Amino acid sequence: MLKEVKNVFGRTFYKIEYKCDANLVEATWNGTASKQDLKQAIMAGLELHEHTHCAYRLNDNTDFSGPWADSVTWITEEWLPRAYASGIRFLAHVSRPGSFGESAGEAMLWGKIGSQIEVQLFSNRADAVDWLQTMQRAAFKV
């Protein structure tokens, strides 16, 4: 199941897909987006999680530069309660060092989101996927 969201310029800047074989939801952000675009994408992603109830999310911001700084409060207040209710428990956040994506990840890790969902920050996708798979294996041992 794949969803794509376009920005105000008609370019796809967000793709989110449930990968059944890996049991994870992968969100990929590219380019730039307005604050309204950002909210639209976040809600599209949330709807996918509400449909799948998948506990594992890969959030790749490597190629994205967006207005994260002023959106963290909205994400915490609007997204977090629904995200938790939909079953998200592990969030691997990938970003370039020194980017807005990295700042957003740190805000999630140390803020209210990180107190309810286990968040880990990564600078590459492969390490993020490895961590999510480790969390999946740990869940099956219980």
Protein Blocks (a to p, Z undefined) as FASTA:
>chain_A
ZZddddfkopafbdcdddfklopacdddehjadfklmmmmmmmmmmmmmmnopabdcddf
klgccfkllmmmmmmmmmmmmmmmnopabdcddddehiaklmmmmmmmmmmmlmmpccdd
dfbfklmmmmmmmmmmmmmmZZ
